[in-house]
Amino acid sequence: MAQSVSHGDDGYSHGPGTQPGTDHLVDDHEGHPGERTYIQVALILALVTAVEVAIYYLDFLSGILVPALVALSIGKFVAVVGYFMHLKFDDKKLTAIFVTGLAIAASVVIALFLMFDYNDYELELVEALTSAEEAE
């Protein structure tokens, strides 16, 4: 039900969705899941959150606590972005834009962690050299 967009003398658009009562003309939800799917995704997210909390309290998993929590969090992030932000159903160009921004942000965070780690290593090296010189 596409209508052409016309511009009146006032310069404003008068196409579908721009006037009261015409929103139904541009609401295209084909291919989007229904309420049931969103409820299922929400329940899965709640279950994953419960697993995250349980992992925190299990002592024998303390060695893999951080990687496990990060992996579960990434899974939840993908589910939220894919379903609730509708990236799974939108144009792939929008997904590419989102993923590109995410990759840039992740690269900056990783670079910061590496710089801080390098700085700590450099301080330890300077302290070791200083203490070796003092010992002589």
VEXKOL-62273 format. One record per residue: x, y, z of N, C-alpha, C, CB in turn; chain; residue in three letters. Coordinates in steps of 0.001 Angstrom, whole numbers. Each point is the difference from the previous one (the first is absolute). Glycine has a CB too. Example, Ala and Ser with C-alpha at 12.3 -4.5 7.8 and 13.67 -1.06 7.14 Angstrom:
<pts>
+---------+---------+---------+---------+---------+---------+---------+---------+---------+---------+---------+---------+-------+-------+
|    n_c1 |    n_c2 |    n_c3 |   ca_c1 |   ca_c2 |   ca_c3 |    c_c1 |    c_c2 |    c_c3 |   cb_c1 |   cb_c2 |   cb_c3 | dokol | kolfi |
+---------+---------+---------+---------+---------+---------+---------+---------+---------+---------+---------+---------+-------+-------+
|   13190 |   -5690 |    7800 |    -890 |    1190 |       0 |     900 |    1200 |       0 |   -1892 |   -1173 |    1246 |     A |   ALA |
|    1542 |    2223 |   -1966 |     820 |    1190 |      60 |    -770 |    1090 |     730 |    1184 |    -628 |   -2145 |     A |   SER |
+---------+---------+---------+---------+---------+---------+---------+---------+---------+---------+---------+---------+-------+-------+
</pts>
This chain:
<pts>
+---------+---------+---------+---------+---------+---------+---------+---------+---------+---------+---------+---------+-------+-------+
|    n_c1 |    n_c2 |    n_c3 |   ca_c1 |   ca_c2 |   ca_c3 |    c_c1 |    c_c2 |    c_c3 |   cb_c1 |   cb_c2 |   cb_c3 | dokol | kolfi |
+---------+---------+---------+---------+---------+---------+---------+---------+---------+---------+---------+---------+-------+-------+
|     821 |   -1188 |       0 |    -821 |    1188 |       0 |     859 |    1243 |       0 |   -1790 |   -1240 |    1189 |     A |   MET |
|    2596 |    1411 |   -2136 |     885 |    1152 |     -31 |    -731 |    1189 |    -600 |    2011 |   -1500 |    -198 |     A |   ALA |
|   -1838 |    2628 |     821 |    -541 |    1243 |    -507 |    1170 |     921 |    -310 |   -2157 |    -269 |    1326 |     A |   GLN |
|    1954 |    1136 |   -2277 |    1078 |     928 |    -313 |       8 |    1116 |    1037 |    -163 |    -539 |   -2473 |     A |   SER |
|    1334 |    1078 |    2680 |     158 |    1092 |     945 |    -120 |    1301 |    -769 |    1480 |   -1388 |    1525 |     A |   VAL |
|   -2373 |    2237 |   -1063 |    -163 |    1292 |    -661 |     398 |    1105 |     972 |   -1862 |    -906 |   -1468 |     A |   SER |
|    2353 |    1969 |     932 |     369 |    1154 |     802 |    -972 |    1121 |    -338 |    2458 |    -689 |      83 |     A |   HIS |
|   -3163 |    1122 |     921 |    -971 |    1072 |    -205 |     676 |    1350 |     -13 |   -1747 |   -1384 |    1089 |     A |   GLY |
|     936 |    2387 |   -1083 |     514 |    1369 |      -5 |     752 |     322 |    1287 |   -1894 |     667 |   -1481 |     A |   ASP |
|    1576 |   -1404 |    2578 |     656 |     272 |    1269 |    1380 |    -643 |      91 |   -2244 |     160 |    1046 |     A |   ASP |
|    2648 |    -986 |   -2019 |    1325 |    -598 |     -32 |     133 |   -1290 |     780 |     845 |    2254 |    -270 |     A |   GLY |
|   -1909 |   -2698 |     917 |      64 |   -1219 |     800 |    -471 |   -1202 |    -812 |    -376 |    1349 |    2085 |     A |   TYR |
|     870 |   -2521 |   -1740 |    -426 |   -1223 |    -675 |   -1421 |    -343 |     401 |    2368 |    -826 |     -74 |     A |   SER |
|   -3114 |     322 |    -894 |   -1370 |    -408 |     271 |    -205 |   -1439 |    -419 |    -788 |    2352 |    -299 |     A |   HIS |
|    1842 |   -3154 |     400 |     -83 |   -1402 |    -384 |    -511 |    -867 |    1130 |    1857 |     370 |   -1584 |     A |   GLY |
|   -1894 |   -1678 |    1357 |    -488 |    -917 |    1030 |     910 |      32 |    1220 |   -1008 |   -1463 |   -1771 |     A |   PRO |
|     393 |    1456 |    2949 |     741 |      -2 |    1243 |     366 |    1371 |     496 |     850 |   -2165 |    -650 |     A |   GLY |
|   -1111 |    3209 |    -142 |     339 |    1354 |     430 |   -1212 |     746 |     532 |    1827 |      28 |   -1681 |     A |   THR |
|   -2993 |    -553 |    1437 |   -1227 |     619 |     477 |    -670 |    -925 |    1017 |    -289 |    1235 |   -2198 |     A |   GLN |
|    -452 |    -693 |    3149 |    -695 |    -846 |     982 |    -895 |   -1027 |    -692 |      56 |    1894 |    1649 |     A |   PRO |
|      20 |   -3122 |   -1170 |    -846 |   -1061 |    -548 |     563 |    -702 |   -1224 |   -1879 |    1262 |     880 |     A |   GLY |
|    3098 |    -929 |   -1306 |     562 |    -644 |   -1196 |    1188 |    -902 |     320 |    -763 |    1956 |   -1322 |     A |   THR |
|    1038 |   -2180 |    2604 |    1135 |    -843 |     384 |    -139 |   -1424 |    -528 |     280 |    1396 |    2042 |     A |   ASP |
|   -1495 |   -1899 |   -2096 |    -210 |   -1381 |    -456 |     431 |    -198 |   -1461 |   -1908 |    -187 |    1621 |     A |   HIS |
|    2009 |    1265 |   -2370 |     404 |    -107 |   -1402 |    1491 |    -278 |    -166 |   -1851 |    1548 |    -568 |     A |   LEU |
|    2650 |   -1235 |    1588 |    1447 |    -201 |     -99 |     520 |   -1040 |     985 |     195 |    2349 |    -757 |     A |   VAL |
|   -1055 |   -2910 |    1568 |     417 |   -1041 |     944 |     181 |   -1300 |    -754 |   -1215 |    1129 |    1905 |     A |   ASP |
|    2462 |   -1446 |   -2197 |     327 |   -1236 |    -717 |     737 |    -915 |     960 |     125 |    1199 |   -2242 |     A |   ASP |
|    -827 |   -2179 |    2786 |     592 |    -913 |     970 |      99 |   -1412 |    -537 |    -900 |    1417 |    1812 |     A |   HIS |
|     905 |   -1564 |   -3118 |     133 |   -1331 |    -563 |    1384 |    -542 |     303 |   -1645 |     556 |   -1818 |     A |   GLU |
|    1704 |   -1807 |    2210 |    1268 |    -627 |     307 |     440 |     208 |    1435 |     604 |     305 |   -2352 |     A |   GLY |
|   -1268 |     554 |    3094 |     328 |     208 |    1402 |    -768 |   -1019 |     842 |     435 |    2476 |    -400 |     A |   HIS |
|     180 |   -2975 |    1459 |    -675 |    -989 |     827 |   -1120 |     627 |     827 |    2121 |   -1313 |      87 |     A |   PRO |
|   -2947 |     446 |     442 |   -1102 |     460 |     835 |     398 |      77 |    1465 |   -1594 |    -991 |   -1627 |     A |   GLY |
|     601 |    1252 |    2468 |     238 |     128 |    1439 |     607 |   -1270 |     590 |   -1910 |    1601 |     129 |     A |   GLU |
|    1466 |   -2749 |    -609 |     471 |   -1279 |     541 |    1527 |    -115 |    -107 |   -2201 |   -1059 |    -635 |     A |   ARG |
|    2752 |    1449 |    -493 |    1450 |     -84 |    -198 |     722 |     922 |     965 |    -348 |    -568 |   -2413 |     A |   THR |
|    -159 |    1785 |    2586 |     641 |     940 |     913 |     -64 |    -499 |    1442 |    -595 |    1876 |   -1550 |     A |   TYR |
|    -495 |   -2491 |    1923 |    -115 |    -568 |    1353 |     988 |   -1155 |     162 |   -2444 |     666 |     116 |     A |   ILE |
|    2590 |   -1492 |   -1138 |     966 |   -1098 |      62 |    1426 |     535 |     123 |   -1552 |   -1430 |   -1367 |     A |   GLN |
|    1876 |    2444 |     617 |    1342 |     595 |      85 |     222 |     576 |    1397 |     -35 |     531 |   -2478 |     A |   VAL |
|    -960 |     143 |    3025 |     124 |     561 |    1349 |     208 |   -1103 |    1034 |   -1455 |    1928 |    -679 |     A |   ALA |
|     750 |   -3042 |     537 |     182 |   -1117 |     931 |    1399 |    -605 |    -127 |   -2462 |    -474 |    -121 |     A |   LEU |
|    2954 |     361 |   -1098 |    1362 |    -512 |    -209 |    1012 |     951 |     628 |    -714 |   -1133 |   -2143 |     A |   ILE |
|     516 |    2432 |    1979 |     907 |     971 |     605 |     -27 |     -99 |    1527 |    -343 |    1521 |   -1972 |     A |   LEU |
|    -835 |   -1733 |    2536 |    -107 |    -167 |    1456 |     723 |   -1266 |     445 |   -2205 |    1215 |      -7 |     A |   ALA |
|    2080 |   -2289 |    -763 |     680 |   -1254 |     321 |    1522 |     174 |     -59 |   -1969 |   -1287 |    -908 |     A |   LEU |
|    2455 |    1973 |    -117 |    1444 |     240 |    -123 |     490 |     860 |    1168 |    -158 |    -171 |   -2525 |     A |   VAL |
|    -638 |    1155 |    2941 |     359 |     824 |    1150 |      81 |    -852 |    1257 |   -1095 |    1990 |   -1067 |     A |   THR |
|     157 |   -2917 |    1247 |      36 |    -907 |    1155 |    1258 |    -866 |     -33 |   -2517 |     -28 |      60 |     A |   ALA |
|    2910 |    -422 |   -1249 |    1228 |    -789 |    -145 |    1209 |     855 |     373 |   -1066 |   -1396 |   -1825 |     A |   VAL |
|    1077 |    2654 |    1412 |    1107 |     892 |     351 |     124 |     158 |    1515 |    -318 |    1213 |   -2172 |     A |   GLU |
|    -805 |   -1025 |    2839 |      17 |     143 |    1457 |     477 |   -1298 |     649 |   -1881 |    1684 |    -121 |     A |   VAL |
|    1408 |   -2831 |    -373 |     415 |   -1288 |     553 |    1489 |    -235 |    -192 |   -2278 |    -896 |    -451 |     A |   ALA |
|    2800 |    1244 |    -715 |    1431 |    -173 |    -275 |     831 |     797 |     998 |    -494 |    -362 |   -2442 |     A |   ILE |
|      25 |    1531 |    2794 |     742 |     853 |     931 |     162 |    -688 |    1366 |    -878 |    2047 |   -1198 |     A |   TYR |
|    -124 |   -2803 |    1620 |      32 |    -629 |    1319 |     605 |   -1399 |      16 |   -1984 |    1333 |     530 |     A |   TYR |
|    2335 |   -1884 |   -1688 |     604 |   -1329 |     -48 |    1521 |     145 |      66 |   -1953 |    -913 |   -1359 |     A |   LEU |
|    2523 |     478 |    2465 |    1439 |     184 |     220 |     871 |    -751 |    -992 |    -514 |     318 |    2377 |     A |   ASP |
|      85 |   -1509 |   -2811 |     847 |    -788 |    -893 |     107 |     613 |   -1397 |    -645 |   -2027 |    1293 |     A |   PHE |
|    -186 |    3020 |   -1587 |      85 |     691 |   -1297 |     747 |    1326 |      93 |   -2142 |   -1081 |    -646 |     A |   LEU |
|    2790 |    1332 |    1768 |     655 |    1295 |     187 |    1104 |     250 |   -1026 |    -526 |    -162 |    2425 |     A |   SER |
|    1163 |    -888 |   -2927 |    1058 |     171 |    -983 |    -493 |     498 |   -1344 |    1210 |   -1782 |    1157 |     A |   GLY |
|   -2454 |    1482 |   -1487 |    -558 |     435 |   -1294 |   -1162 |     973 |     180 |     696 |   -2186 |    -991 |     A |   ILE |
|    -774 |    2796 |    2162 |   -1121 |     883 |     313 |    -127 |    1146 |   -1000 |     282 |    -587 |    2402 |     A |   LEU |
|     774 |    1335 |   -2585 |     -70 |    1182 |    -870 |    -275 |    -382 |   -1456 |    1581 |    1180 |    1545 |     A |   VAL |
|    -847 |   -2149 |   -2130 |    -321 |    -355 |   -1389 |   -1429 |    -536 |    -166 |    2421 |    -502 |    -339 |     A |   PRO |
|   -2895 |    -261 |    1310 |   -1364 |    -536 |     -91 |   -1029 |    1124 |      55 |     768 |   -2136 |    1078 |     A |   ALA |
|    -574 |    3076 |    -160 |    -937 |    1117 |     111 |      44 |     895 |   -1239 |     266 |     -71 |    2489 |     A |   LEU |
|     924 |     282 |   -3036 |     115 |     814 |   -1211 |    -706 |    -687 |   -1167 |    2193 |     945 |     821 |     A |   VAL |
|   -1993 |   -2256 |    -963 |    -649 |    -739 |   -1095 |   -1519 |      42 |     129 |    1999 |   -1504 |    -151 |     A |   ALA |
|   -2503 |    1304 |    1359 |   -1454 |      54 |     201 |    -539 |    1410 |    -251 |     177 |   -1865 |    1679 |     A |   LEU |
|     577 |    2863 |   -1267 |    -434 |    1382 |    -218 |     -28 |     346 |   -1483 |     946 |     625 |    2226 |     A |   SER |
|      35 |   -1117 |   -2964 |       9 |     242 |   -1455 |   -1223 |    -654 |    -644 |    2536 |     104 |      -4 |     A |   ILE |
|   -2865 |   -1316 |     445 |   -1191 |    -673 |    -517 |   -1268 |     789 |     283 |    1149 |   -2176 |     316 |     A |   GLY |
|   -1260 |    2703 |     898 |   -1178 |     808 |     340 |     -31 |    1285 |    -817 |      18 |    -954 |    2321 |     A |   LYS |
|    1138 |    1556 |   -2516 |      78 |    1226 |    -790 |    -497 |    -242 |   -1424 |    1938 |     776 |    1400 |     A |   PHE |
|   -1480 |   -1863 |   -2002 |    -411 |    -329 |   -1370 |   -1520 |    -233 |     -60 |    2282 |   -1027 |    -451 |     A |   VAL |
|   -2832 |     346 |    1445 |   -1448 |    -259 |      19 |    -790 |    1302 |     134 |     430 |   -2257 |    1022 |     A |   ALA |
|       5 |    3131 |    -132 |    -714 |    1268 |     201 |      72 |     865 |   -1256 |     511 |     -98 |    2463 |     A |   VAL |
|     691 |     207 |   -3029 |     155 |     827 |   -1202 |    -758 |    -613 |   -1175 |    2251 |     776 |     817 |     A |   VAL |
|   -2177 |   -2075 |    -954 |    -641 |    -658 |   -1133 |   -1513 |      49 |      47 |    1952 |   -1466 |    -118 |     A |   GLY |
|   -2510 |    1217 |    1287 |   -1463 |     -66 |      91 |    -634 |    1311 |     441 |     233 |   -2399 |     514 |     A |   TYR |
|     203 |    2949 |     604 |    -684 |    1160 |     538 |     364 |    1293 |    -717 |     -61 |   -1162 |    2171 |     A |   PHE |
|    1232 |    1212 |   -2790 |     349 |    1162 |    -819 |    -273 |    -283 |   -1477 |    1755 |     665 |    1683 |     A |   MET |
|   -2273 |   -1828 |   -1986 |    -457 |    -398 |   -1340 |    1098 |     -71 |   -1056 |   -2141 |    1022 |     593 |     A |   HIS |
|    3402 |   -1104 |    -197 |    1056 |     -76 |   -1004 |     -65 |   -1297 |    -796 |    1423 |    1427 |    1456 |     A |   LEU |
|   -1963 |   -2463 |    -849 |    -106 |   -1273 |    -705 |    -943 |     101 |   -1198 |     463 |   -1193 |    2152 |     A |   LYS |
|   -1402 |    2117 |   -2074 |   -1039 |      92 |   -1018 |     166 |    1209 |    -914 |   -1515 |   -1159 |    1572 |     A |   PHE |
|    2424 |    2054 |   -1233 |     203 |    1208 |    -802 |     977 |    -252 |   -1134 |    -475 |    1398 |    2010 |     A |   ASP |
|     680 |    -360 |   -2778 |     937 |     -43 |   -1117 |    1403 |    -332 |     513 |   -1400 |    1679 |   -1278 |     A |   ASP |
|    2116 |   -2492 |     544 |    1342 |    -438 |     403 |     977 |    1178 |      77 |    -446 |   -2233 |   -1061 |     A |   LYS |
|     161 |    3312 |     354 |     871 |    1174 |      76 |     -19 |     587 |    1410 |    -416 |     479 |   -2441 |     A |   LYS |
|    -757 |    -454 |    3075 |    -103 |     509 |    1360 |     779 |    -886 |     967 |   -2249 |     979 |    -540 |     A |   LEU |
|    2182 |   -2286 |     326 |     770 |    -922 |     828 |    1491 |     249 |    -187 |   -1841 |   -1711 |    -154 |     A |   THR |
|    2263 |    1937 |   -1069 |    1418 |     265 |    -279 |     453 |    1287 |     689 |    -208 |   -1189 |   -2213 |     A |   ALA |
|    -614 |    2212 |    2187 |     340 |    1258 |     666 |     141 |    -221 |    1500 |   -1210 |    1298 |   -1784 |     A |   ILE |
|     273 |   -2027 |    2364 |      34 |    -274 |    1434 |    1234 |    -818 |     371 |   -2506 |      82 |      63 |     A |   PHE |
|    2786 |   -1137 |    -823 |    1139 |    -868 |     292 |    1314 |     758 |    -189 |   -1345 |   -2009 |    -709 |     A |   VAL |
|    1425 |    2881 |    -280 |    1205 |     793 |    -210 |     267 |     907 |    1201 |    -394 |     -69 |   -2483 |     A |   THR |
|    -627 |     739 |    2961 |     156 |     843 |    1188 |     394 |    -803 |    1223 |   -1675 |    1555 |    -942 |     A |   GLY |
|    1074 |   -2717 |    1082 |     331 |    -880 |    1119 |    1446 |    -479 |     -86 |   -2397 |    -722 |     118 |     A |   LEU |
|    2854 |     384 |   -1313 |    1378 |    -455 |    -185 |     988 |    1117 |     320 |    -775 |   -1617 |   -1758 |     A |   ALA |
|     456 |    2838 |    1355 |     881 |    1133 |     308 |      62 |     215 |    1512 |    -556 |    1076 |   -2224 |     A |   ILE |
|    -600 |   -1107 |    2876 |     -22 |     193 |    1451 |     759 |   -1110 |     716 |   -2202 |    1169 |    -208 |     A |   ALA |
|    2018 |   -2414 |    -227 |     715 |   -1117 |     623 |    1495 |     134 |    -222 |   -1993 |   -1477 |    -335 |     A |   ALA |
|    2397 |    1937 |    -834 |    1426 |     197 |    -286 |     605 |    1052 |     918 |    -402 |    -645 |   -2381 |     A |   SER |
|    -333 |    1718 |    2630 |     487 |    1045 |     891 |     159 |    -548 |    1425 |   -1122 |    1760 |   -1436 |     A |   VAL |
|     139 |   -2519 |    1901 |      82 |    -574 |    1347 |    1177 |    -961 |     108 |   -2486 |     236 |     250 |     A |   VAL |
|    2663 |   -1087 |   -1239 |    1122 |    -948 |      16 |    1328 |     749 |     -23 |   -1414 |   -1719 |   -1179 |     A |   ILE |
|    1507 |    2774 |     365 |    1226 |     794 |     -55 |     291 |     651 |    1352 |    -398 |     422 |   -2445 |     A |   ALA |
|    -637 |      72 |    3109 |     194 |     590 |    1326 |     501 |   -1038 |     993 |   -1804 |    1660 |    -488 |     A |   LEU |
|    1198 |   -2848 |     481 |     463 |   -1055 |     901 |    1462 |    -337 |    -269 |   -2332 |    -921 |     116 |     A |   PHE |
|    2706 |     817 |   -1380 |    1386 |    -323 |    -338 |     955 |    1115 |     435 |    -822 |   -1361 |   -1943 |     A |   LEU |
|     395 |    2612 |    1773 |     856 |    1108 |     419 |     187 |       9 |    1510 |    -775 |    1324 |   -1971 |     A |   MET |
|    -303 |   -1550 |    2715 |     118 |     -36 |    1456 |     875 |   -1166 |     442 |   -2262 |    1063 |     209 |     A |   PHE |
|    2116 |   -2216 |    -850 |     804 |   -1167 |     341 |    1466 |     270 |    -314 |   -1961 |   -1517 |    -444 |     A |   ASP |
|    2235 |    2132 |    -692 |    1373 |     338 |    -377 |     585 |     981 |     999 |    -532 |    -392 |   -2422 |     A |   TYR |
|    -268 |    1374 |    2837 |     463 |     987 |     960 |     352 |    -669 |    1326 |   -1416 |    1752 |   -1115 |     A |   ASN |
|     615 |   -2694 |    1580 |     298 |    -738 |    1225 |    1294 |    -776 |    -149 |   -2442 |    -173 |     504 |     A |   ASP |
|    2632 |    -457 |   -1662 |    1218 |    -771 |    -254 |    1214 |     923 |      13 |   -1309 |   -1671 |   -1367 |     A |   TYR |
|    1168 |    2837 |     755 |    1104 |     948 |     -49 |     351 |     485 |    1400 |    -702 |     702 |   -2303 |     A |   GLU |
|    -293 |    -441 |    3145 |     257 |     431 |    1371 |     717 |   -1089 |     786 |   -2027 |    1468 |     -88 |     A |   LEU |
|    1607 |   -2712 |     -87 |     655 |   -1115 |     681 |    1454 |    -115 |    -446 |   -2204 |   -1203 |     173 |     A |   GLU |
|    2457 |    1396 |   -1447 |    1355 |     -72 |    -533 |     871 |    1115 |     578 |    -895 |   -1031 |   -2109 |     A |   LEU |
|     362 |    2249 |    2179 |     744 |    1131 |     563 |     295 |    -245 |    1472 |   -1083 |    1562 |   -1648 |     A |   VAL |
|      98 |   -2059 |    2396 |     207 |    -292 |    1415 |    1057 |   -1076 |     185 |   -2368 |     642 |     470 |     A |   GLU |
|    2356 |   -1667 |   -1322 |     989 |   -1059 |     108 |    1404 |     519 |    -306 |   -1758 |   -1666 |    -632 |     A |   ALA |
|    1890 |    2511 |    -376 |    1298 |     566 |    -331 |     492 |     943 |    1106 |    -568 |    -200 |   -2443 |     A |   LEU |
|    -337 |     969 |    3004 |     355 |     924 |    1077 |     473 |    -757 |    1237 |   -1669 |    1649 |    -882 |     A |   THR |
|     961 |   -2708 |    1230 |     392 |    -781 |    1175 |    1314 |    -744 |    -265 |   -2432 |    -257 |     648 |     A |   SER |
|    2703 |    -156 |   -1875 |    1261 |    -659 |    -332 |    1159 |     981 |     103 |   -1219 |   -1585 |   -1513 |     A |   ALA |
|    1005 |    2832 |    1100 |    1037 |    1014 |      96 |     298 |     353 |    1447 |    -705 |     891 |   -2213 |     A |   GLU |
|    -339 |    -846 |    3032 |     166 |     315 |    1423 |     751 |   -1119 |     720 |   -2122 |    1349 |     -55 |     A |   GLU |
|    1940 |   -2573 |    -389 |     650 |   -1148 |     628 |    1490 |     -10 |    -263 |   -2106 |   -1282 |    -232 |     A |   ALA |
|    2540 |    1923 |    -824 |    1431 |      -3 |    -351 |     792 |     907 |     822 |    -591 |    -551 |   -2222 |     A |   GLU |
+---------+---------+---------+---------+---------+---------+---------+---------+---------+---------+---------+---------+-------+-------+
</pts>
